[in-house]
Amino acid sequence: MGGYTAQKYRWEGSGIRGEEFATDDFGWLNQAKNITLVPGNTPEEWSLLSIISRFNYSFKEKYLFSASYRRDGCSRFGQENKWGDFPSVSLGWVVTQEPFMKEINSVSFLKLRSSYGLTGNYNIGNYTYYASLSPSNYPLNNQITSGFSLSGLENQKLTWEISAMLNIGVDIGFWDDKLVLISTIGTGIPTICYLVCLFLFLQVFLLSCLMLEK
């Protein structure tokens, strides 16, 4: 499966100012003596183009595989870093489809799963990679003179903030899924320790269920 998405945002505003109201109790514009149009600020706009794809595969509804890939291009970055690549992959094993699980009737569903992927963040504001000027006033020859001052430095090396995420989990259903337990762990917790504990727990748990049913 594949496709693409496109977004474009543009903002431009203006306002109306009212002065000299007959009373402070009413602030409606039609009560003002003087009404002035306030020109809008410099318009801002940004756009995002995304190319997306996904592939799913299931072998005998026992071994599951899924992979996705997206390529995003955002106008908030310079030409060299405008595009970012974000792949992800996930694996699943439905243990209850294995022959050795048929004797454990109390466990109706057992699935082990894991996923790994990259995500990107483009929330840096508009035009931040350009050098920018802002209007300002400064004294010159004992007078206030209008001009411009540097408000932002050029940085063409601004790029995507990329985060990696690894998830590992287990889904267990009991007695025709009347009771379902779902456990997921993310990157923030030591994954190796979790895997060891999960393996030991499942081993003891399945052996206990098998002994009880016999």
C-alpha positions as CSV (number, residue, x, y, z in Angstrom):
1,M,0.0,0.0,0.0
2,G,1.3,3.5,-0.8
3,G,0.2,7.0,-1.2
4,Y,1.0,10.6,-0.4
5,T,-0.4,13.5,1.6
6,A,0.1,17.3,1.2
7,Q,-0.6,20.1,3.6
8,K,-0.3,23.9,3.2
9,Y,-0.9,26.5,5.8
10,R,-1.0,30.3,5.3
11,W,-1.8,33.0,7.9
12,E,-2.4,36.6,7.2
13,G,-4.3,39.0,9.5
14,S,-5.5,42.5,9.9
15,G,-7.5,44.3,12.5
16,I,-9.8,47.2,13.3
17,R,-9.1,49.6,16.2
18,G,-11.8,51.8,17.9
19,E,-11.0,54.9,20.0
20,E,-12.9,57.5,22.0
21,F,-15.9,55.5,23.3
22,A,-18.7,57.4,24.9
23,T,-18.5,55.1,28.0
24,D,-16.4,52.2,29.1
25,D,-19.4,50.1,29.7
26,F,-19.8,49.4,26.0
27,G,-16.8,48.2,24.0
28,W,-18.5,47.6,20.7
29,L,-16.8,49.1,17.6
30,N,-20.0,50.8,16.5
31,Q,-19.8,52.8,19.7
32,A,-16.4,54.3,18.9
33,K,-15.9,57.8,17.6
34,N,-12.8,56.9,15.5
35,I,-12.4,53.6,13.8
36,T,-9.1,52.8,12.2
37,L,-8.0,49.8,10.0
38,V,-4.8,48.2,11.3
39,P,-2.7,46.7,8.5
40,G,-1.9,43.0,8.8
41,N,1.5,41.6,9.6
42,T,3.8,39.8,7.2
43,P,2.0,36.6,6.1
44,E,3.4,33.3,7.2
45,E,3.0,30.0,5.4
46,W,4.5,26.5,5.5
47,S,3.9,23.3,3.7
48,L,4.5,19.5,4.2
49,L,4.6,16.8,1.6
50,S,4.6,13.1,2.7
51,I,5.2,9.9,0.7
52,I,3.9,6.9,2.6
53,S,4.0,3.1,2.1
54,R,3.2,0.0,4.1
55,F,3.7,-3.7,3.7
56,N,2.0,-6.5,5.8
57,Y,2.7,-10.2,5.7
58,S,1.2,-13.1,7.7
59,F,2.4,-16.7,7.5
60,K,-0.4,-19.1,8.6
61,E,-1.6,-16.3,10.9
62,K,1.2,-17.4,13.2
63,Y,4.2,-15.2,12.2
64,L,3.4,-11.6,11.5
65,F,5.6,-9.0,9.7
66,S,4.9,-5.3,9.0
67,A,7.1,-2.6,7.6
68,S,6.3,1.0,6.7
69,Y,8.3,3.9,5.3
70,R,7.5,7.5,4.9
71,R,9.5,10.4,3.4
72,D,8.5,13.9,4.6
73,G,9.5,17.2,3.0
74,C,8.9,20.4,5.0
75,S,9.4,24.0,3.9
76,R,10.6,24.9,7.4
77,F,14.1,23.5,6.5
78,G,16.7,24.6,4.0
79,Q,17.2,22.8,0.7
80,E,19.9,20.4,2.1
81,N,17.8,19.1,4.9
82,K,14.2,19.6,3.7
83,W,13.5,15.8,3.4
84,G,13.5,13.2,6.2
85,D,13.2,9.4,6.0
86,F,11.3,7.5,8.7
87,P,11.1,3.7,8.4
88,S,9.6,1.3,10.9
89,V,9.2,-2.4,11.3
90,S,7.2,-4.7,13.6
91,L,7.2,-8.5,14.2
92,G,4.6,-10.7,15.9
93,W,4.4,-14.3,17.0
94,V,1.0,-15.8,17.8
95,V,2.2,-18.5,20.2
96,T,-1.3,-20.1,20.5
97,Q,-1.1,-21.2,16.9
98,E,1.8,-23.5,17.8
99,P,0.9,-27.2,18.3
100,F,2.4,-27.3,21.8
101,M,-0.2,-24.8,22.9
102,K,-3.2,-26.9,22.0
103,E,-3.1,-28.7,25.4
104,I,-3.4,-25.5,27.4
105,N,-7.1,-24.7,27.1
106,S,-7.2,-21.9,29.6
107,V,-4.9,-19.7,27.4
108,S,-7.0,-18.8,24.4
109,F,-4.6,-16.3,22.9
110,L,-0.9,-15.5,23.4
111,K,1.0,-13.1,21.2
112,L,4.5,-11.7,21.4
113,R,5.2,-8.5,19.5
114,S,8.0,-6.0,19.0
115,S,8.4,-2.8,16.9
116,Y,11.1,-0.3,16.0
117,G,10.8,2.9,14.1
118,L,11.9,6.5,13.6
119,T,9.7,9.6,13.9
120,G,10.5,13.2,13.0
121,N,9.6,16.6,14.5
122,Y,9.4,19.8,12.4
123,N,8.0,22.2,15.0
124,I,10.8,24.8,14.8
125,G,8.8,27.8,13.5
126,N,8.7,29.3,10.1
127,Y,11.7,30.9,8.3
128,T,14.1,30.1,11.1
129,Y,16.8,29.0,8.7
130,Y,16.8,32.5,7.1
131,A,18.5,35.6,8.4
132,S,15.7,38.0,9.4
133,L,15.3,41.7,10.0
134,S,12.8,43.5,12.3
135,P,11.7,47.1,12.3
136,S,13.2,49.2,15.1
137,N,13.8,52.7,16.2
138,Y,17.1,54.2,17.2
139,P,18.5,57.6,18.1
140,L,20.5,59.5,15.3
141,N,21.5,63.1,15.5
142,N,19.2,63.7,18.5
143,Q,16.3,62.3,16.7
144,I,14.4,59.0,16.7
145,T,15.0,57.3,13.3
146,S,13.2,54.2,12.0
147,G,15.2,51.3,10.6
148,F,15.9,47.6,10.8
149,S,17.9,45.4,13.1
150,L,19.0,41.8,12.8
151,S,16.6,39.6,14.7
152,G,17.7,36.1,13.5
153,L,20.9,34.5,12.1
154,E,20.9,32.3,9.0
155,N,21.2,28.5,9.7
156,Q,20.9,26.3,6.7
157,K,21.9,23.3,8.7
158,L,18.6,23.1,10.7
159,T,17.2,19.6,10.2
160,W,14.6,17.2,11.5
161,E,14.6,16.2,15.1
162,I,14.6,12.4,14.9
163,S,13.5,10.0,17.7
164,A,13.9,6.3,17.7
165,M,11.4,4.1,19.6
166,L,11.6,0.4,20.4
167,N,8.5,-1.3,21.8
168,I,8.2,-4.9,23.1
169,G,5.0,-6.4,24.4
170,V,2.8,-9.4,25.1
171,D,-0.9,-10.0,24.7
172,I,-2.6,-12.8,26.7
173,G,-6.2,-13.9,26.6
174,F,-7.8,-16.4,29.0
175,W,-10.9,-18.5,28.7
176,D,-12.0,-17.5,25.2
177,D,-10.6,-14.0,25.7
178,K,-13.0,-13.3,28.7
179,L,-9.9,-11.9,30.4
180,V,-7.2,-10.1,28.4
181,L,-3.9,-8.8,29.6
182,I,-1.8,-6.5,27.5
183,S,1.7,-5.4,28.5
184,T,4.0,-3.1,26.5
185,I,7.4,-1.6,27.3
186,G,9.2,1.2,25.5
187,T,12.8,2.4,25.0
188,G,12.9,4.1,28.4
189,I,13.1,0.8,30.4
190,P,16.1,-1.6,30.0
191,T,14.8,-3.9,27.3
192,I,17.2,-6.8,28.0
193,C,16.0,-7.1,31.6
194,Y,12.4,-7.0,30.4
195,L,13.0,-9.8,27.9
196,V,14.6,-12.0,30.5
197,C,11.8,-11.5,33.0
198,L,9.1,-11.9,30.3
199,F,10.7,-15.2,29.1
200,L,10.9,-16.6,32.6
201,F,7.4,-15.5,33.4
202,L,5.9,-17.1,30.3
203,Q,7.9,-20.3,30.9
204,V,6.6,-20.7,34.5
205,F,3.1,-19.6,33.6
206,L,2.6,-22.0,30.7
207,L,4.1,-24.9,32.6
208,S,1.7,-24.1,35.5
209,C,-1.3,-24.0,33.3
210,L,-0.4,-27.3,31.7
211,M,0.1,-29.0,35.1
212,L,-3.2,-27.6,36.4
213,E,-5.2,-28.9,33.4
214,K,-3.7,-32.3,33.7
